[in-house]
């Protein structure tokens, strides 16, 4: 190897050292021409040339070049979130098997793929996403059973569901879906809030959704408290239940005076 470097220095670099090149392309072309000359030059004490030896003894032993050029990979340490996703950047999150939630991992990525390692073991591989609309890349096999059951949920489905109640409810659910970081958590929050719509009148739900937007309420628990504090969680019907086996307040008044 040292001899080869010495030959390149003497036969090419030294030969071109006084030549002035006006562009990198000109320099590259000149170097390639000198390399061709060197490779085709006959040996002084042996038969053939560097090119003939390469073609007769080395070419057949070489492996085919990869279809893609080598690409430098980048690495970073990360901690798996409770939602079993790791953040590659601020816009994309990739899943790992859910049992690794909370673990420290090493992420290796390039422009095409992302790999996640835990204690030297590769636990996940994904094609890297460049779509800003798809923030979470989730492999179904990484999900716990409880999440697989709702894997077909989508933002469009919840927005359509909310629109059946009213404009404000639709706006509020769309806002929740936009701001939440964890898709499964956002879906469950939206599902819980929309189920409340079946226990209140549409007007009450619309008022609560409007208030939640103004107050930046984005959790199910706080939304329920908002309904309760504003007296919104009323049944759709307030009619008393009448049955011959049920005793009203008058019965107990008579019993006290007996």
N, C-alpha and C positions, 0 to 999 in steps of 0.2 A: 504494500500500500504506500509506504514512504517513497519507494522508487517511482511509483506511478505519479505521485504528487510532484516529485522532482522533474520527471519528464514533462508534465504539463507546464511547470514553471519555465523550463528551458525552451521548450518547443513552441509554446503558445503565448504565455504571458510576456516573456522576454521579447518575443518577436513583434508583439503588438504594442509594446509599452510606449513607443514614440508616435503611434498613430492617433490622430485626433478623430473622435467620433462625435457626431452631432445629435445622436439619439441612442437610446438603449437598443432599439431594433437593429441599428447599424452595428453596434458592438456584438450583439447576439449572433448576427449573420456572419460576422468575421470570425468569431470563435468557432461556430459550427463548421465553417469552411476549413479552418486549421485542424480541427478534430478529424474531419474526413481525410485530410492529407496525411495526418499522423497514422490513422488506422490502416490506411491503404499502402503505406510505405513498407517495402520489403525489409525483412530482418537482415542484419549484416552477416550473421553466422548461422542462421537457420533458414529453412525453406518456408516460404509463405510470408504472411503479414499478420498483424494483430486481427484484422477483420477475418481473414481466412481461418485462423485458429478458433476465433469465436464461432464462426459458422459451422465448423467441423466438429468441435468438441464441447462447446458450452450451450449453444442455442437449444439443443434438444433437451437439455436438463432443466431449463428454466420453466417456472410455472407461469400460467397465463396471468396477466395483470388484472387486478380487480376492475370490475365494471365502473366503479366510482373511484374518484381520486381520494387519497387519504385526507381525512379532515381532523383537525385538532379538536380534542374534546376538552370541555371545561368541567370543573368539579366544585361542589359546595356542600357544606354540612347543613343539615336541616333537622327539624323535629316534626314527626308526623302529628298532625292535628287530631283532635278527638273524632273528627269526621273521616279519619283514615285517608286523608289526602295530604300531599306535600306541596308546598308552594315553590315553583321554579322561579317565578317572577311575580309581579303584582297583578298579573292578568290571567294566569293559568295555574290550575291545580290538578295534580295527577294522583290517582288512587294507588294504594298498596293494600295487601290483605289486611282486613280490619283488625286482626289480632296484633298488628304492629302499631296500633294507635298509641301515641305518647312516646314512642321509641326514637332514639337519635339515629339518623341514617345519613348515607353519603349519596348525593345525586351526581350522576355523570351524564352530560348531554352535549349534543352538537346540533347542527341545523336540522337533522332528520329524526333523531331518536333521543329518548331519555330513559336512563336506567337508574334504579334505586337499589342500594346495597345496605344491608344491615349486618354488622359483625362479619363482613367479608362475603356474605351470601347475597346473590342478586335475588331480590324479592319481587321486582316489578319491572316491566319493560313497556314503553308506549311509543307510538309515533308522535313526534312533537307537533303540537297544534299551533297554527299561526292565525287561526280564526278568532278575532276579538269577541265574537258573539258566543263562542263556546268556551267558557271559562273553566269548566270542570270536565276533565277527561276521566271517566270512570269505567273500569273493567268490571262487568257484572259479577264475575267469580270472586272479586274482592269484597263484595258487599255481604253483610250479615243477612240472614233470611228475612228479617223484618223490613229491610230496605229493598230487597228484591221484589217483595210483594207490591211495592209502589213504584217500581222502576219505570213504568209506562206513564207516570205523571209528567206533565210538562207545563211550562208557564202559560202556554196558550189555553190549556185545559182549565187552569184556575181562573184566568181572566174571563173566559167564556162563562164559567160557573158564576163568578162575581157579577157579571153583567146582567144576569137574570134578576138580581136584587135591585141594582140601580147604578147610576153613573158614578157616584161617590164611592160606592163599594168596589166597583171595578177599578177606579183610580187608586184606591188604597191598596188593593191586592197587587196591582201592577207595581206600585211603589215598593211594597214589601219584597217582591221578587227581584227588583232591581238592586236593592240595597243589601240584601242578605248575602253572606259569603258562602254558606254551606247549602247546597241545593236541597238535600233531603230535609234539613231542618226548616228551610224556608217553605218547602212543600207541606210539611206537617203543620207548621204554624198557620199557613193559609187554609189548610183543610179544617183545622180546629175552629178558626174564626168564621169560615163560611158555614160550618155546621151550626153555629150560633144563629145564623140567619133564619133557620127553621124554627127557632124558639121566640123570635121577636117579629114585630111587624116590619115590613120593608122600610117604612119611614123612619122607624127607630134605628134600624141598621144603617141607613143612609146618614142620619145625624151623628151616630157614633163613629162611622168611618170618616166623616168630615172632621170631627173633633180629633180623631186619632192622627189624621194628617197634620193638623195644625200643631199638635203637641208632640209630634215625632215619636209616636208610640209604635214600636215594631216587634213586640212580643205578645204571645197569646195571653199570658197572665195579666199583663197591664191592660190589654184590650178588654178582658173580662172585668177588671176592676173599673175601667171607664164606664162600661155598661151598667155595672151595679151602682156606681156613685151617681149616675145620672138617671137611675131608675128605668133603664132601658130594657132590662132583661125581664120583660113581662110576657106571660103566655099570650098566644094569639087570641085565646078566648078567656074571658073572666067569668063566664057563666057558672053559677054554683052547681055542684053535683047533687042531684036529687035521687034518693033511693029509699025504699020503704024500710030498709034495715039500718039506715043512717039516722042518728038522733041529732037534732039541731040544738041550738043554744036554749030555746024555750024549755026543752025537756029537763035540762040540768037546773034551770031556774026553779021549776016546780019541785024538783027533788030537794033543793036546798030549803024550801019552805015546808016540806012535808014533816 
